[in-house]
Amino acid sequence: MLKYTVKVDGMMCGMCEAHVNDAVRRAFDVKKVKSSHGKGQTEIITETAIDEEKLRAVIGETGYTVGAVTCETAQRRGLLSW
């Protein structure tokens, strides 16, 4: 599993988070996506690599500004969750 962390500027509320999450889910086959307007980031868990340019475009189309994108091996937190 891979964990992508994307800095996203401009999210102000839970609806903003939902817009980003929905856009990512529509564009990619992901296990989990979670955005935080407080942290200004989106975390994505996936089994396969994501094209960074496409990811930037998908989030950018929602009207938010994409900053740094990092990828690391995802570490399972518990038996049933990521």
C-alpha positions as CSV (number, residue, x, y, z in Angstrom):
1,M,0.0,0.0,0.0
2,L,1.1,3.5,-0.7
3,K,0.2,6.7,1.3
4,Y,0.1,10.0,-0.6
5,T,0.1,13.2,1.4
6,V,-1.0,16.3,-0.6
7,K,-0.8,19.8,0.6
8,V,-4.1,21.6,-0.4
9,D,-4.6,25.3,0.2
10,G,-8.0,26.9,0.2
11,M,-10.1,24.3,2.0
12,M,-12.2,26.1,4.6
13,C,-14.7,23.6,5.9
14,G,-16.0,20.0,5.8
15,M,-17.8,20.6,2.4
16,C,-14.4,21.7,0.9
17,E,-12.9,18.4,2.2
18,A,-15.8,16.5,0.7
19,H,-15.3,18.1,-2.7
20,V,-11.6,17.1,-2.8
21,N,-12.3,13.6,-1.5
22,D,-15.1,13.0,-4.1
23,A,-12.9,14.2,-6.9
24,V,-10.0,11.9,-5.9
25,R,-12.4,8.9,-5.5
26,R,-13.9,9.5,-9.0
27,A,-10.5,9.8,-10.7
28,F,-8.5,7.0,-8.9
29,D,-9.0,3.6,-7.4
30,V,-8.2,4.3,-3.8
31,K,-8.7,2.4,-0.6
32,K,-9.1,5.6,1.5
33,V,-9.0,9.3,1.1
34,K,-9.2,11.8,4.0
35,S,-8.9,15.6,3.8
36,S,-8.4,18.1,6.6
37,H,-9.0,21.8,6.1
38,G,-7.3,22.4,9.5
39,K,-4.1,20.6,8.4
40,G,-4.4,21.8,4.8
41,Q,-3.8,18.4,3.4
42,T,-5.3,15.3,1.9
43,E,-4.1,11.7,2.6
44,I,-4.7,9.0,0.1
45,I,-4.2,5.2,0.6
46,T,-4.0,3.2,-2.5
47,E,-2.6,-0.2,-3.7
48,T,-1.1,1.3,-7.0
49,A,0.9,4.3,-7.8
50,I,-1.0,7.5,-8.7
51,D,0.2,9.8,-11.5
52,E,1.2,13.0,-9.7
53,E,0.4,15.3,-12.5
54,K,-3.1,13.8,-12.9
55,L,-3.6,14.1,-9.1
56,R,-2.6,17.8,-9.2
57,A,-5.0,18.4,-12.1
58,V,-7.9,16.6,-10.4
59,I,-7.6,18.5,-7.2
60,G,-6.8,21.7,-9.0
61,E,-10.1,21.4,-10.9
62,T,-12.0,21.6,-7.7
63,G,-10.6,25.2,-7.2
64,Y,-8.0,24.5,-4.5
65,T,-4.3,25.0,-4.8
66,V,-2.1,21.9,-4.7
67,G,1.3,22.2,-3.0
68,A,3.8,19.4,-2.2
69,V,2.9,15.8,-2.9
70,T,4.8,13.1,-1.0
71,C,4.5,9.3,-1.2
72,E,5.5,6.7,1.3
73,T,4.8,3.1,2.1
74,A,1.5,3.0,4.1
75,Q,1.7,1.4,7.6
76,R,-1.4,-0.4,8.8
77,R,-2.6,1.1,12.1
78,G,-4.8,-1.7,13.3
79,L,-6.4,-5.0,12.2
80,L,-9.3,-3.4,10.4
81,S,-8.2,0.2,9.6
82,W,-5.5,2.3,7.9
